[in-house]
Amino acid sequence: MTHSSRSLDEIRSRIDAGLSESVETLKALVRIPSVSWDGFPSEEVHRSAEFVA
C-alpha cells in the first residue's frame, strides 16, 4: 500500500467514525427555527447562532 492510499484510507476511516455524530448534530441544528423576518422571534435566531458557534 502506498503512502497516499494509506492516507486516503485513514481519511475514509475518520469520516466513517464521525459521520453518525455529524448527522445527529446537523439534525439538531435544523430543528432550531432560524429564519429571520419581521415578527420572527429573535431568540430563535440567537439560539441557532449559538449552536453553530
C-alpha positions as CSV (number, residue, x, y, z in Angstrom):
1,M,0.0,0.0,0.0
2,T,1.4,3.4,-1.0
3,H,1.6,6.3,1.4
4,S,-1.1,8.2,-0.5
5,S,-3.6,5.2,-0.5
6,R,-2.8,4.7,3.3
7,S,-3.6,8.3,3.9
8,L,-6.8,8.1,1.9
9,D,-7.8,5.0,3.9
10,E,-7.2,7.0,7.2
11,I,-9.3,9.9,5.9
12,R,-12.1,7.5,5.0
13,S,-11.9,5.8,8.4
14,R,-12.1,9.1,10.2
15,I,-15.1,10.2,8.1
16,D,-16.9,6.9,8.8
17,A,-16.1,7.2,12.5
18,G,-17.6,10.7,12.8
19,L,-20.4,10.5,10.3
20,S,-23.2,9.4,12.7
21,E,-22.3,12.1,15.2
22,S,-22.1,14.8,12.5
23,V,-25.5,13.8,11.1
24,E,-27.1,13.9,14.6
25,T,-25.6,17.4,15.1
26,L,-27.0,18.6,11.8
27,K,-30.4,17.2,12.7
28,A,-30.4,19.1,16.0
29,L,-29.4,22.3,14.1
30,V,-32.1,22.1,11.5
31,R,-34.7,21.6,14.3
32,I,-34.0,25.2,15.5
33,P,-36.1,27.8,13.8
34,S,-33.6,30.2,12.3
35,V,-35.3,32.3,9.6
36,S,-35.5,36.0,10.4
37,W,-38.3,38.3,9.3
38,D,-40.3,41.0,11.0
39,G,-42.1,39.4,13.9
40,F,-39.9,36.2,13.9
41,P,-38.7,35.5,17.5
42,S,-35.1,36.8,17.6
43,E,-34.2,34.4,20.4
44,E,-34.5,31.5,17.9
45,V,-32.0,33.2,15.6
46,H,-29.7,33.7,18.5
47,R,-30.2,30.1,19.6
48,S,-29.3,28.9,16.1
49,A,-26.2,31.1,16.0
50,E,-25.0,29.9,19.4
51,F,-25.5,26.3,18.3
52,V,-23.1,26.7,15.4
53,A,-20.6,28.9,17.2
